[in-house]
């Protein structure tokens, strides 16, 4: 089952912050029953344990952004 999360954080290059960007756990095209479209989803393939690890690693990830917190979206 696809999971959705709202993440908070900042961009590594300029430290500009963001809040509530939607990420999803699976890198697949949503079907008509999915609540979010590709335009709504900021990043694919972030499962909860990966988000938690990224928070712990701070800037030591391969991403251009740092995740500082998240909320699981319950549908």
CHARMM-style PDB file with segment names, atoms N, HN, CA, C and O in Angstrom:
ATOM      1  N   UNK     1       0.836  -1.177   0.000  1.00  0.00      PROA
ATOM      2  CA  UNK     1       0.000   0.000   0.000  1.00  0.00      PROA
ATOM      3  C   UNK     1       0.888   1.249   0.000  1.00  0.00      PROA
ATOM      4  O   UNK     1       1.845   1.355   0.767  1.00  0.00      PROA
ATOM      5  N   UNK     2       0.548   2.167  -0.861  1.00  0.00      PROA
ATOM      6  HN  UNK     2      -0.229   2.081  -1.483  1.00  0.00      PROA
ATOM      7  CA  UNK     2       1.302   3.410  -0.956  1.00  0.00      PROA
ATOM      8  C   UNK     2       1.058   4.251   0.295  1.00  0.00      PROA
ATOM      9  O   UNK     2      -0.074   4.379   0.760  1.00  0.00      PROA
ATOM     10  N   UNK     3       2.138   4.821   0.831  1.00  0.00      PROA
ATOM     11  HN  UNK     3       3.058   4.717   0.452  1.00  0.00      PROA
ATOM     12  CA  UNK     3       2.028   5.715   1.976  1.00  0.00      PROA
ATOM     13  C   UNK     3       2.438   7.120   1.543  1.00  0.00      PROA
ATOM     14  O   UNK     3       3.248   7.299   0.633  1.00  0.00      PROA
ATOM     15  N   UNK     4       1.860   8.106   2.218  1.00  0.00      PROA
ATOM     16  HN  UNK     4       1.202   7.960   2.957  1.00  0.00      PROA
ATOM     17  CA  UNK     4       2.166   9.499   1.928  1.00  0.00      PROA
ATOM     18  C   UNK     4       2.645  10.180   3.207  1.00  0.00      PROA
ATOM     19  O   UNK     4       2.189   9.871   4.308  1.00  0.00      PROA
ATOM     20  N   UNK     5       3.582  11.120   3.026  1.00  0.00      PROA
ATOM     21  HN  UNK     5       3.952  11.371   2.132  1.00  0.00      PROA
ATOM     22  CA  UNK     5       4.127  11.868   4.149  1.00  0.00      PROA
ATOM     23  C   UNK     5       4.261  13.328   3.744  1.00  0.00      PROA
ATOM     24  O   UNK     5       4.505  13.640   2.579  1.00  0.00      PROA
ATOM     25  N   UNK     6       4.102  14.210   4.706  1.00  0.00      PROA
ATOM     26  HN  UNK     6       3.904  13.956   5.653  1.00  0.00      PROA
ATOM     27  CA  UNK     6       4.391  15.633   4.504  1.00  0.00      PROA
ATOM     28  C   UNK     6       5.713  15.891   5.207  1.00  0.00      PROA
ATOM     29  O   UNK     6       5.841  15.657   6.408  1.00  0.00      PROA
ATOM     30  N   UNK     7       6.698  16.375   4.456  1.00  0.00      PROA
ATOM     31  HN  UNK     7       6.594  16.566   3.480  1.00  0.00      PROA
ATOM     32  CA  UNK     7       8.024  16.590   5.037  1.00  0.00      PROA
ATOM     33  C   UNK     7       8.335  18.083   5.169  1.00  0.00      PROA
ATOM     34  O   UNK     7       7.863  18.909   4.387  1.00  0.00      PROA
ATOM     35  N   UNK     8       9.129  18.394   6.162  1.00  0.00      PROA
ATOM     36  HN  UNK     8       9.513  17.723   6.796  1.00  0.00      PROA
ATOM     37  CA  UNK     8       9.656  19.734   6.377  1.00  0.00      PROA
ATOM     38  C   UNK     8      11.171  19.640   6.284  1.00  0.00      PROA
ATOM     39  O   UNK     8      11.755  18.592   6.560  1.00  0.00      PROA
ATOM     40  N   UNK     9      11.799  20.735   5.896  1.00  0.00      PROA
ATOM     41  HN  UNK     9      11.324  21.586   5.673  1.00  0.00      PROA
ATOM     42  CA  UNK     9      13.250  20.733   5.815  1.00  0.00      PROA
ATOM     43  C   UNK     9      13.787  21.977   5.161  1.00  0.00      PROA
ATOM     44  O   UNK     9      13.173  23.043   5.204  1.00  0.00      PROA
ATOM     45  N   UNK    10      14.961  21.821   4.544  1.00  0.00      PROA
ATOM     46  HN  UNK    10      15.460  20.955   4.509  1.00  0.00      PROA
ATOM     47  CA  UNK    10      15.579  22.948   3.850  1.00  0.00      PROA
ATOM     48  C   UNK    10      16.475  22.437   2.726  1.00  0.00      PROA
ATOM     49  O   UNK    10      16.887  21.277   2.712  1.00  0.00      PROA
ATOM     50  N   UNK    11      16.766  23.341   1.780  1.00  0.00      PROA
ATOM     51  HN  UNK    11      16.431  24.283   1.792  1.00  0.00      PROA
ATOM     52  CA  UNK    11      17.652  23.036   0.655  1.00  0.00      PROA
ATOM     53  C   UNK    11      19.097  23.219   1.106  1.00  0.00      PROA
ATOM     54  O   UNK    11      19.422  24.196   1.781  1.00  0.00      PROA
ATOM     55  N   UNK    12      19.952  22.292   0.739  1.00  0.00      PROA
ATOM     56  HN  UNK    12      19.688  21.498   0.191  1.00  0.00      PROA
ATOM     57  CA  UNK    12      21.346  22.334   1.159  1.00  0.00      PROA
ATOM     58  C   UNK    12      22.075  23.564   0.621  1.00  0.00      PROA
ATOM     59  O   UNK    12      22.889  24.157   1.328  1.00  0.00      PROA
ATOM     60  N   UNK    13      21.794  23.950  -0.612  1.00  0.00      PROA
ATOM     61  HN  UNK    13      21.132  23.469  -1.187  1.00  0.00      PROA
ATOM     62  CA  UNK    13      22.589  25.010  -1.239  1.00  0.00      PROA
ATOM     63  C   UNK    13      22.346  26.400  -0.651  1.00  0.00      PROA
ATOM     64  O   UNK    13      23.299  27.148  -0.427  1.00  0.00      PROA
ATOM     65  N   UNK    14      21.087  26.755  -0.398  1.00  0.00      PROA
ATOM     66  HN  UNK    14      20.313  26.148  -0.580  1.00  0.00      PROA
ATOM     67  CA  UNK    14      20.819  28.115   0.083  1.00  0.00      PROA
ATOM     68  C   UNK    14      20.125  28.162   1.443  1.00  0.00      PROA
ATOM     69  O   UNK    14      19.800  29.238   1.945  1.00  0.00      PROA
ATOM     70  N   UNK    15      19.902  26.991   2.032  1.00  0.00      PROA
ATOM     71  HN  UNK    15      20.166  26.117   1.625  1.00  0.00      PROA
ATOM     72  CA  UNK    15      19.272  26.865   3.361  1.00  0.00      PROA
ATOM     73  C   UNK    15      17.826  27.370   3.393  1.00  0.00      PROA
ATOM     74  O   UNK    15      17.273  27.574   4.474  1.00  0.00      PROA
ATOM     75  N   UNK    16      17.201  27.575   2.218  1.00  0.00      PROA
ATOM     76  HN  UNK    16      17.650  27.410   1.340  1.00  0.00      PROA
ATOM     77  CA  UNK    16      15.795  27.975   2.169  1.00  0.00      PROA
ATOM     78  C   UNK    16      14.936  26.828   2.696  1.00  0.00      PROA
ATOM     79  O   UNK    16      15.114  25.677   2.296  1.00  0.00      PROA
ATOM     80  N   UNK    17      14.018  27.142   3.584  1.00  0.00      PROA
ATOM     81  HN  UNK    17      13.874  28.076   3.909  1.00  0.00      PROA
ATOM     82  CA  UNK    17      13.203  26.104   4.210  1.00  0.00      PROA
ATOM     83  C   UNK    17      11.949  25.802   3.389  1.00  0.00      PROA
ATOM     84  O   UNK    17      11.511  26.605   2.566  1.00  0.00      PROA
ATOM     85  N   UNK    18      11.397  24.637   3.638  1.00  0.00      PROA
ATOM     86  HN  UNK    18      11.753  23.985   4.307  1.00  0.00      PROA
ATOM     87  CA  UNK    18      10.110  24.251   3.059  1.00  0.00      PROA
ATOM     88  C   UNK    18       9.318  23.502   4.116  1.00  0.00      PROA
ATOM     89  O   UNK    18       9.882  22.951   5.061  1.00  0.00      PROA
ATOM     90  N   UNK    19       8.003  23.490   3.944  1.00  0.00      PROA
ATOM     91  HN  UNK    19       7.545  23.938   3.176  1.00  0.00      PROA
ATOM     92  CA  UNK    19       7.122  22.784   4.877  1.00  0.00      PROA
ATOM     93  C   UNK    19       6.003  22.101   4.110  1.00  0.00      PROA
ATOM     94  O   UNK    19       5.469  22.639   3.140  1.00  0.00      PROA
ATOM     95  N   UNK    20       5.662  20.902   4.565  1.00  0.00      PROA
ATOM     96  HN  UNK    20       6.095  20.465   5.353  1.00  0.00      PROA
ATOM     97  CA  UNK    20       4.494  20.203   4.058  1.00  0.00      PROA
ATOM     98  C   UNK    20       4.584  19.687   2.642  1.00  0.00      PROA
ATOM     99  O   UNK    20       3.552  19.494   1.999  1.00  0.00      PROA
ATOM    100  N   UNK    21       5.792  19.455   2.126  1.00  0.00      PROA
ATOM    101  HN  UNK    21       6.630  19.612   2.648  1.00  0.00      PROA
ATOM    102  CA  UNK    21       5.902  18.881   0.790  1.00  0.00      PROA
ATOM    103  C   UNK    21       5.494  17.413   0.853  1.00  0.00      PROA
ATOM    104  O   UNK    21       5.904  16.685   1.757  1.00  0.00      PROA
ATOM    105  N   UNK    22       4.686  16.984  -0.111  1.00  0.00      PROA
ATOM    106  HN  UNK    22       4.353  17.575  -0.845  1.00  0.00      PROA
ATOM    107  CA  UNK    22       4.162  15.617  -0.117  1.00  0.00      PROA
ATOM    108  C   UNK    22       5.155  14.683  -0.793  1.00  0.00      PROA
ATOM    109  O   UNK    22       5.605  14.935  -1.911  1.00  0.00      PROA
ATOM    110  N   UNK    23       5.488  13.608  -0.104  1.00  0.00      PROA
ATOM    111  HN  UNK    23       5.123  13.402   0.804  1.00  0.00      PROA
ATOM    112  CA  UNK    23       6.322  12.546  -0.669  1.00  0.00      PROA
ATOM    113  C   UNK    23       5.548  11.244  -0.553  1.00  0.00      PROA
ATOM    114  O   UNK    23       4.630  11.127   0.258  1.00  0.00      PROA
ATOM    115  N   UNK    24       5.923  10.271  -1.367  1.00  0.00      PROA
ATOM    116  HN  UNK    24       6.669  10.367  -2.026  1.00  0.00      PROA
ATOM    117  CA  UNK    24       5.256   8.981  -1.326  1.00  0.00      PROA
ATOM    118  C   UNK    24       6.286   7.863  -1.277  1.00  0.00      PROA
ATOM    119  O   UNK    24       7.440   8.036  -1.668  1.00  0.00      PROA
ATOM    120  N   UNK    25       5.845   6.728  -0.791  1.00  0.00      PROA
ATOM    121  HN  UNK    25       4.908   6.587  -0.473  1.00  0.00      PROA
ATOM    122  CA  UNK    25       6.757   5.615  -0.542  1.00  0.00      PROA
ATOM    123  C   UNK    25       7.095   4.803  -1.781  1.00  0.00      PROA
ATOM    124  O   UNK    25       8.088   4.075  -1.768  1.00  0.00      PROA
ATOM    125  N   UNK    26       6.314   4.895  -2.850  1.00  0.00      PROA
ATOM    126  HN  UNK    26       5.508   5.486  -2.861  1.00  0.00      PROA
ATOM    127  CA  UNK    26       6.565   4.071  -4.021  1.00  0.00      PROA
ATOM    128  C   UNK    26       6.762   4.920  -5.251  1.00  0.00      PROA
ATOM    129  O   UNK    26       6.068   5.917  -5.451  1.00  0.00      PROA
ATOM    130  N   UNK    27       7.713   4.522  -6.074  1.00  0.00      PROA
ATOM    131  HN  UNK    27       8.277   3.712  -5.912  1.00  0.00      PROA
ATOM    132  CA  UNK    27       7.990   5.222  -7.319  1.00  0.00      PROA
ATOM    133  C   UNK    27       7.178   4.561  -8.436  1.00  0.00      PROA
ATOM    134  O   UNK    27       7.696   3.759  -9.213  1.00  0.00      PROA
ATOM    135  N   UNK    28       5.910   4.915  -8.494  1.00  0.00      PROA
ATOM    136  HN  UNK    28       5.489   5.567  -7.863  1.00  0.00      PROA
ATOM    137  CA  UNK    28       5.033   4.379  -9.524  1.00  0.00      PROA
ATOM    138  C   UNK    28       3.992   5.433  -9.866  1.00  0.00      PROA
ATOM    139  O   UNK    28       3.740   6.348  -9.082  1.00  0.00      PROA
ATOM    140  N   UNK    29       3.403   5.302 -11.021  1.00  0.00      PROA
ATOM    141  HN  UNK    29       3.608   4.559 -11.658  1.00  0.00      PROA
ATOM    142  CA  UNK    29       2.401   6.269 -11.448  1.00  0.00      PROA
ATOM    143  C   UNK    29       1.096   5.995 -10.709  1.00  0.00      PROA
ATOM    144  O   UNK    29       0.609   4.864 -10.717  1.00  0.00      PROA
ATOM    145  N   UNK    30       0.519   7.022 -10.065  1.00  0.00      PROA
ATOM    146  HN  UNK    30       0.915   7.940 -10.059  1.00  0.00      PROA
ATOM    147  CA  UNK    30      -0.739   6.804  -9.345  1.00  0.00      PROA
ATOM    148  C   UNK    30      -1.892   6.514 -10.304  1.00  0.00      PROA
ATOM    149  O   UNK    30      -1.891   6.973 -11.446  1.00  0.00      PROA
ATOM    150  N   UNK    31      -2.864   5.759  -9.836  1.00  0.00      PROA
ATOM    151  HN  UNK    31      -2.865   5.386  -8.908  1.00  0.00      PROA
ATOM    152  CA  UNK    31      -4.043   5.512 -10.666  1.00  0.00      PROA
ATOM    153  C   UNK    31      -5.144   6.497 -10.270  1.00  0.00      PROA
ATOM    154  O   UNK    31      -4.927   7.383  -9.443  1.00  0.00      PROA
ATOM    155  N   UNK    32      -6.307   6.337 -10.857  1.00  0.00      PROA
ATOM    156  HN  UNK    32      -6.484   5.618 -11.529  1.00  0.00      PROA
ATOM    157  CA  UNK    32      -7.401   7.280 -10.637  1.00  0.00      PROA
ATOM    158  C   UNK    32      -7.888   7.325  -9.190  1.00  0.00      PROA
ATOM    159  O   UNK    32      -8.529   8.296  -8.788  1.00  0.00      PROA
ATOM    160  N   UNK    33      -7.596   6.298  -8.408  1.00  0.00      PROA
ATOM    161  HN  UNK    33      -7.075   5.509  -8.735  1.00  0.00      PROA
ATOM    162  CA  UNK    33      -8.084   6.261  -7.029  1.00  0.00      PROA
ATOM    163  C   UNK    33      -7.128   6.929  -6.055  1.00  0.00      PROA
ATOM    164  O   UNK    33      -7.475   7.116  -4.889  1.00  0.00      PROA
ATOM    165  N   UNK    34      -5.929   7.293  -6.506  1.00  0.00      PROA
ATOM    166  HN  UNK    34      -5.647   7.141  -7.453  1.00  0.00      PROA
ATOM    167  CA  UNK    34      -4.947   7.917  -5.621  1.00  0.00      PROA
ATOM    168  C   UNK    34      -5.350   9.368  -5.344  1.00  0.00      PROA
ATOM    169  O   UNK    34      -5.825  10.065  -6.241  1.00  0.00      PROA
ATOM    170  N   UNK    35      -5.162   9.819  -4.104  1.00  0.00      PROA
ATOM    171  HN  UNK    35      -4.777   9.253  -3.375  1.00  0.00      PROA
ATOM    172  CA  UNK    35      -5.595  11.171  -3.733  1.00  0.00      PROA
ATOM    173  C   UNK    35      -4.682  12.281  -4.248  1.00  0.00      PROA
ATOM    174  O   UNK    35      -5.088  13.443  -4.271  1.00  0.00      PROA
ATOM    175  N   UNK    36      -3.460  11.948  -4.661  1.00  0.00      PROA
ATOM    176  HN  UNK    36      -3.130  11.004  -4.642  1.00  0.00      PROA
ATOM    177  CA  UNK    36      -2.508  12.949  -5.135  1.00  0.00      PROA
ATOM    178  C   UNK    36      -2.089  12.623  -6.558  1.00  0.00      PROA
ATOM    179  O   UNK    36      -2.050  11.456  -6.947  1.00  0.00      PROA
ATOM    180  N   UNK    37      -1.778  13.648  -7.333  1.00  0.00      PROA
ATOM    181  HN  UNK    37      -1.810  14.596  -7.017  1.00  0.00      PROA
ATOM    182  CA  UNK    37      -1.283  13.461  -8.695  1.00  0.00      PROA
ATOM    183  C   UNK    37       0.231  13.667  -8.699  1.00  0.00      PROA
ATOM    184  O   UNK    37       0.818  14.062  -7.692  1.00  0.00      PROA
ATOM    185  N   UNK    38       0.851  13.395  -9.840  1.00  0.00      PROA
ATOM    186  HN  UNK    38       0.375  13.074 -10.659  1.00  0.00      PROA
ATOM    187  CA  UNK    38       2.288  13.614  -9.980  1.00  0.00      PROA
ATOM    188  C   UNK    38       2.660  15.064  -9.693  1.00  0.00      PROA
ATOM    189  O   UNK    38       3.746  15.331  -9.180  1.00  0.00      PROA
ATOM    190  N   UNK    39       1.784  15.992 -10.014  1.00  0.00      PROA
ATOM    191  HN  UNK    39       0.901  15.775 -10.430  1.00  0.00      PROA
ATOM    192  CA  UNK    39       2.055  17.408  -9.757  1.00  0.00      PROA
ATOM    193  C   UNK    39       2.045  17.738  -8.273  1.00  0.00      PROA
ATOM    194  O   UNK    39       2.679  18.706  -7.853  1.00  0.00      PROA
ATOM    195  N   UNK    40       1.334  16.947  -7.471  1.00  0.00      PROA
ATOM    196  HN  UNK    40       0.819  16.161  -7.812  1.00  0.00      PROA
ATOM    197  CA  UNK    40       1.249  17.186  -6.030  1.00  0.00      PROA
ATOM    198  C   UNK    40       2.429  16.588  -5.268  1.00  0.00      PROA
ATOM    199  O   UNK    40       2.774  17.057  -4.183  1.00  0.00      PROA
ATOM    200  N   UNK    41       3.042  15.561  -5.830  1.00  0.00      PROA
ATOM    201  HN  UNK    41       2.762  15.180  -6.711  1.00  0.00      PROA
ATOM    202  CA  UNK    41       4.061  14.800  -5.107  1.00  0.00      PROA
ATOM    203  C   UNK    41       5.443  15.375  -5.394  1.00  0.00      PROA
ATOM    204  O   UNK    41       5.865  15.475  -6.546  1.00  0.00      PROA
ATOM    205  N   UNK    42       6.129  15.745  -4.334  1.00  0.00      PROA
ATOM    206  HN  UNK    42       5.785  15.664  -3.398  1.00  0.00      PROA
ATOM    207  CA  UNK    42       7.451  16.347  -4.431  1.00  0.00      PROA
ATOM    208  C   UNK    42       8.534  15.310  -4.728  1.00  0.00      PROA
ATOM    209  O   UNK    42       9.430  15.575  -5.530  1.00  0.00      PROA
ATOM    210  N   UNK    43       8.469  14.142  -4.103  1.00  0.00      PROA
ATOM    211  HN  UNK    43       7.742  13.927  -3.452  1.00  0.00      PROA
ATOM    212  CA  UNK    43       9.549  13.152  -4.227  1.00  0.00      PROA
ATOM    213  C   UNK    43       8.958  11.759  -4.069  1.00  0.00      PROA
ATOM    214  O   UNK    43       8.084  11.541  -3.230  1.00  0.00      PROA
ATOM    215  N   UNK    44       9.434  10.817  -4.875  1.00  0.00      PROA
ATOM    216  HN  UNK    44      10.144  10.994  -5.557  1.00  0.00      PROA
ATOM    217  CA  UNK    44       8.984   9.423  -4.830  1.00  0.00      PROA
ATOM    218  C   UNK    44      10.026   8.541  -4.159  1.00  0.00      PROA
ATOM    219  O   UNK    44      11.216   8.857  -4.145  1.00  0.00      PROA
ATOM    220  N   UNK    45       9.564   7.449  -3.614  1.00  0.00      PROA
ATOM    221  HN  UNK    45       8.598   7.193  -3.626  1.00  0.00      PROA
ATOM    222  CA  UNK    45      10.465   6.422  -3.113  1.00  0.00      PROA
ATOM    223  C   UNK    45      10.960   6.633  -1.698  1.00  0.00      PROA
ATOM    224  O   UNK    45      11.946   6.012  -1.298  1.00  0.00      PROA
ATOM    225  N   UNK    46      10.306   7.491  -0.925  1.00  0.00      PROA
ATOM    226  HN  UNK    46       9.505   7.995  -1.249  1.00  0.00      PROA
ATOM    227  CA  UNK    46      10.731   7.708   0.459  1.00  0.00      PROA
ATOM    228  C   UNK    46       9.796   6.959   1.409  1.00  0.00      PROA
ATOM    229  O   UNK    46       8.711   7.437   1.742  1.00  0.00      PROA
ATOM    230  N   UNK    47      10.232   5.797   1.828  1.00  0.00      PROA
ATOM    231  HN  UNK    47      11.113   5.409   1.557  1.00  0.00      PROA
ATOM    232  CA  UNK    47       9.486   5.052   2.834  1.00  0.00      PROA
ATOM    233  C   UNK    47       9.785   5.667   4.196  1.00  0.00      PROA
ATOM    234  O   UNK    47      10.752   6.413   4.349  1.00  0.00      PROA
ATOM    235  N   UNK    48       8.958   5.352   5.174  1.00  0.00      PROA
ATOM    236  HN  UNK    48       8.172   4.746   5.050  1.00  0.00      PROA
ATOM    237  CA  UNK    48       9.081   5.983   6.487  1.00  0.00      PROA
ATOM    238  C   UNK    48      10.463   5.771   7.103  1.00  0.00      PROA
ATOM    239  O   UNK    48      11.037   6.711   7.652  1.00  0.00      PROA
ATOM    240  N   UNK    49      11.002   4.568   7.024  1.00  0.00      PROA
ATOM    241  HN  UNK    49      10.536   3.804   6.578  1.00  0.00      PROA
ATOM    242  CA  UNK    49      12.319   4.319   7.622  1.00  0.00      PROA
ATOM    243  C   UNK    49      13.410   5.115   6.904  1.00  0.00      PROA
ATOM    244  O   UNK    49      14.400   5.495   7.530  1.00  0.00      PROA
ATOM    245  N   UNK    50      13.252   5.374   5.616  1.00  0.00      PROA
ATOM    246  HN  UNK    50      12.449   5.066   5.107  1.00  0.00      PROA
ATOM    247  CA  UNK    50      14.217   6.182   4.864  1.00  0.00      PROA
ATOM    248  C   UNK    50      14.135   7.643   5.300  1.00  0.00      PROA
ATOM    249  O   UNK    50      15.161   8.311   5.426  1.00  0.00      PROA
ATOM    250  N   UNK    51      12.927   8.138   5.529  1.00  0.00      PROA
ATOM    251  HN  UNK    51      12.094   7.595   5.427  1.00  0.00      PROA
ATOM    252  CA  UNK    51      12.743   9.501   6.026  1.00  0.00      PROA
ATOM    253  C   UNK    51      13.384   9.640   7.409  1.00  0.00      PROA
ATOM    254  O   UNK    51      14.088  10.614   7.675  1.00  0.00      PROA
ATOM    255  N   UNK    52      13.140   8.675   8.275  1.00  0.00      PROA
ATOM    256  HN  UNK    52      12.568   7.884   8.058  1.00  0.00      PROA
ATOM    257  CA  UNK    52      13.717   8.722   9.622  1.00  0.00      PROA
ATOM    258  C   UNK    52      15.244   8.705   9.565  1.00  0.00      PROA
ATOM    259  O   UNK    52      15.901   9.426  10.315  1.00  0.00      PROA
ATOM    260  N   UNK    53      15.802   7.895   8.688  1.00  0.00      PROA
ATOM    261  HN  UNK    53      15.268   7.310   8.079  1.00  0.00      PROA
ATOM    262  CA  UNK    53      17.257   7.847   8.536  1.00  0.00      PROA
ATOM    263  C   UNK    53      17.789   9.174   8.001  1.00  0.00      PROA
ATOM    264  O   UNK    53      18.832   9.649   8.451  1.00  0.00      PROA
ATOM    265  N   UNK    54      17.082   9.777   7.044  1.00  0.00      PROA
ATOM    266  HN  UNK    54      16.234   9.391   6.678  1.00  0.00      PROA
ATOM    267  CA  UNK    54      17.505  11.067   6.483  1.00  0.00      PROA
ATOM    268  C   UNK    54      17.502  12.158   7.551  1.00  0.00      PROA
ATOM    269  O   UNK    54      18.374  13.027   7.551  1.00  0.00      PROA
ATOM    270  N   UNK    55      16.535  12.119   8.455  1.00  0.00      PROA
ATOM    271  HN  UNK    55      15.827  11.413   8.455  1.00  0.00      PROA
ATOM    272  CA  UNK    55      16.493  13.086   9.550  1.00  0.00      PROA
ATOM    273  C   UNK    55      17.726  12.915  10.439  1.00  0.00      PROA
ATOM    274  O   UNK    55      18.336  13.899  10.857  1.00  0.00      PROA
ATOM    275  N   UNK    56      18.087  11.672  10.721  1.00  0.00      PROA
ATOM    276  HN  UNK    56      17.591  10.873  10.381  1.00  0.00      PROA
ATOM    277  CA  UNK    56      19.260  11.383  11.550  1.00  0.00      PROA
ATOM    278  C   UNK    56      20.547  11.813  10.864  1.00  0.00      PROA
ATOM    279  O   UNK    56      21.442  12.357  11.511  1.00  0.00      PROA
ATOM    280  N   UNK    57      20.649  11.575   9.561  1.00  0.00      PROA
ATOM    281  HN  UNK    57      19.922  11.133   9.036  1.00  0.00      PROA
ATOM    282  CA  UNK    57      21.870  11.886   8.812  1.00  0.00      PROA
ATOM    283  C   UNK    57      22.028  13.370   8.506  1.00  0.00      PROA
ATOM    284  O   UNK    57      23.125  13.820   8.177  1.00  0.00      PROA
ATOM    285  N   UNK    58      20.957  14.124   8.611  1.00  0.00      PROA
ATOM    286  HN  UNK    58      20.066  13.758   8.879  1.00  0.00      PROA
ATOM    287  CA  UNK    58      20.939  15.552   8.308  1.00  0.00      PROA
ATOM    288  C   UNK    58      21.475  15.802   6.892  1.00  0.00      PROA
ATOM    289  O   UNK    58      20.853  15.365   5.924  1.00  0.00      PROA
ATOM    290  N   UNK    59      22.605  16.488   6.747  1.00  0.00      PROA
ATOM    291  HN  UNK    59      23.111  16.844   7.533  1.00  0.00      PROA
ATOM    292  CA  UNK    59      23.104  16.850   5.417  1.00  0.00      PROA
ATOM    293  C   UNK    59      23.903  15.739   4.745  1.00  0.00      PROA
ATOM    294  O   UNK    59      24.325  15.898   3.600  1.00  0.00      PROA
ATOM    295  N   UNK    60      24.119  14.624   5.427  1.00  0.00      PROA
ATOM    296  HN  UNK    60      23.776  14.495   6.357  1.00  0.00      PROA
ATOM    297  CA  UNK    60      24.913  13.522   4.870  1.00  0.00      PROA
ATOM    298  C   UNK    60      24.066  12.539   4.060  1.00  0.00      PROA
ATOM    299  O   UNK    60      24.203  11.326   4.215  1.00  0.00      PROA
ATOM    300  N   UNK    61      23.198  13.059   3.206  1.00  0.00      PROA
ATOM    301  HN  UNK    61      23.087  14.045   3.080  1.00  0.00      PROA
ATOM    302  CA  UNK    61      22.413  12.220   2.295  1.00  0.00      PROA
ATOM    303  C   UNK    61      22.751  12.607   0.861  1.00  0.00      PROA
ATOM    304  O   UNK    61      23.421  13.613   0.624  1.00  0.00      PROA
ATOM    305  N   UNK    62      22.288  11.811  -0.086  1.00  0.00      PROA
ATOM    306  HN  UNK    62      21.744  10.994   0.106  1.00  0.00      PROA
ATOM    307  CA  UNK    62      22.526  12.112  -1.497  1.00  0.00      PROA
ATOM    308  C   UNK    62      21.559  13.152  -2.042  1.00  0.00      PROA
ATOM    309  O   UNK    62      21.728  13.619  -3.169  1.00  0.00      PROA
ATOM    310  N   UNK    63      20.555  13.521  -1.268  1.00  0.00      PROA
ATOM    311  HN  UNK    63      20.417  13.142  -0.353  1.00  0.00      PROA
ATOM    312  CA  UNK    63      19.540  14.467  -1.727  1.00  0.00      PROA
ATOM    313  C   UNK    63      20.053  15.902  -1.695  1.00  0.00      PROA
ATOM    314  O   UNK    63      21.013  16.214  -0.990  1.00  0.00      PROA
ATOM    315  N   UNK    64      19.411  16.762  -2.458  1.00  0.00      PROA
ATOM    316  HN  UNK    64      18.631  16.510  -3.030  1.00  0.00      PROA
ATOM    317  CA  UNK    64      19.730  18.190  -2.469  1.00  0.00      PROA
ATOM    318  C   UNK    64      19.041  18.922  -1.326  1.00  0.00      PROA
ATOM    319  O   UNK    64      19.175  20.137  -1.185  1.00  0.00      PROA
ATOM    320  N   UNK    65      18.316  18.186  -0.526  1.00  0.00      PROA
ATOM    321  HN  UNK    65      18.208  17.199  -0.641  1.00  0.00      PROA
ATOM    322  CA  UNK    65      17.557  18.778   0.567  1.00  0.00      PROA
ATOM    323  C   UNK    65      17.779  17.986   1.847  1.00  0.00      PROA
ATOM    324  O   UNK    65      18.216  16.835   1.815  1.00  0.00      PROA
ATOM    325  N   UNK    66      17.471  18.622   2.975  1.00  0.00      PROA
ATOM    326  HN  UNK    66      17.117  19.557   3.001  1.00  0.00      PROA
ATOM    327  CA  UNK    66      17.589  18.004   4.285  1.00  0.00      PROA
ATOM    328  C   UNK    66      16.192  17.917   4.875  1.00  0.00      PROA
ATOM    329  O   UNK    66      15.454  18.902   4.870  1.00  0.00      PROA
ATOM    330  N   UNK    67      15.823  16.751   5.381  1.00  0.00      PROA
ATOM    331  HN  UNK    67      16.422  15.951   5.385  1.00  0.00      PROA
ATOM    332  CA  UNK    67      14.525  16.575   6.024  1.00  0.00      PROA
ATOM    333  C   UNK    67      14.707  16.790   7.528  1.00  0.00      PROA
ATOM    334  O   UNK    67      15.540  16.141   8.161  1.00  0.00      PROA
ATOM    335  N   UNK    68      13.923  17.701   8.087  1.00  0.00      PROA
ATOM    336  HN  UNK    68      13.246  18.229   7.573  1.00  0.00      PROA
ATOM    337  CA  UNK    68      14.025  17.989   9.517  1.00  0.00      PROA
ATOM    338  C   UNK    68      12.848  17.429  10.306  1.00  0.00      PROA
ATOM    339  O   UNK    68      12.919  17.333  11.531  1.00  0.00      PROA
ATOM    340  N   UNK    69      11.774  17.060   9.626  1.00  0.00      PROA
ATOM    341  HN  UNK    69      11.716  17.138   8.631  1.00  0.00      PROA
ATOM    342  CA  UNK    69      10.610  16.495  10.296  1.00  0.00      PROA
ATOM    343  C   UNK    69       9.607  16.004   9.268  1.00  0.00      PROA
ATOM    344  O   UNK    69       9.686  16.353   8.090  1.00  0.00      PROA
ATOM    345  N   UNK    70       8.669  15.194   9.720  1.00  0.00      PROA
ATOM    346  HN  UNK    70       8.605  14.910  10.677  1.00  0.00      PROA
ATOM    347  CA  UNK    70       7.655  14.672   8.806  1.00  0.00      PROA
ATOM    348  C   UNK    70       6.391  14.300   9.565  1.00  0.00      PROA
ATOM    349  O   UNK    70       6.398  14.123  10.784  1.00  0.00      PROA
ATOM    350  N   UNK    71       5.320  14.188   8.814  1.00  0.00      PROA
ATOM    351  HN  UNK    71       5.315  14.332   7.825  1.00  0.00      PROA
ATOM    352  CA  UNK    71       4.044  13.716   9.359  1.00  0.00      PROA
ATOM    353  C   UNK    71       3.492  12.692   8.384  1.00  0.00      PROA
ATOM    354  O   UNK    71       3.453  12.930   7.177  1.00  0.00      PROA
ATOM    355  N   UNK    72       3.065  11.552   8.911  1.00  0.00      PROA
ATOM    356  HN  UNK    72       3.097  11.359   9.892  1.00  0.00      PROA
ATOM    357  CA  UNK    72       2.429  10.543   8.063  1.00  0.00      PROA
ATOM    358  C   UNK    72       1.021  11.016   7.756  1.00  0.00      PROA
ATOM    359  O   UNK    72       0.291  11.431   8.656  1.00  0.00      PROA
ATOM    360  N   UNK    73       0.642  10.956   6.506  1.00  0.00      PROA
ATOM    361  HN  UNK    73       1.235  10.618   5.775  1.00  0.00      PROA
ATOM    362  CA  UNK    73      -0.697  11.365   6.087  1.00  0.00      PROA
ATOM    363  C   UNK    73      -1.599  10.137   6.121  1.00  0.00      PROA
ATOM    364  O   UNK    73      -1.351   9.149   5.429  1.00  0.00      PROA
ATOM    365  N   UNK    74      -2.632  10.211   6.922  1.00  0.00      PROA
ATOM    366  HN  UNK    74      -2.834  11.013   7.484  1.00  0.00      PROA
ATOM    367  CA  UNK    74      -3.584   9.113   7.034  1.00  0.00      PROA
ATOM    368  C   UNK    74      -4.777   9.424   6.139  1.00  0.00      PROA
ATOM    369  O   UNK    74      -5.446  10.443   6.306  1.00  0.00      PROA
ATOM    370  N   UNK    75      -5.032   8.535   5.193  1.00  0.00      PROA
ATOM    371  HN  UNK    75      -4.489   7.707   5.058  1.00  0.00      PROA
ATOM    372  CA  UNK    75      -6.141   8.735   4.247  1.00  0.00      PROA
ATOM    373  C   UNK    75      -7.360   7.980   4.676  1.00  0.00      PROA
ATOM    374  OT1 UNK    75      -8.387   8.031   4.000  1.00  0.00      PROA
TER     375      UNK     75
END
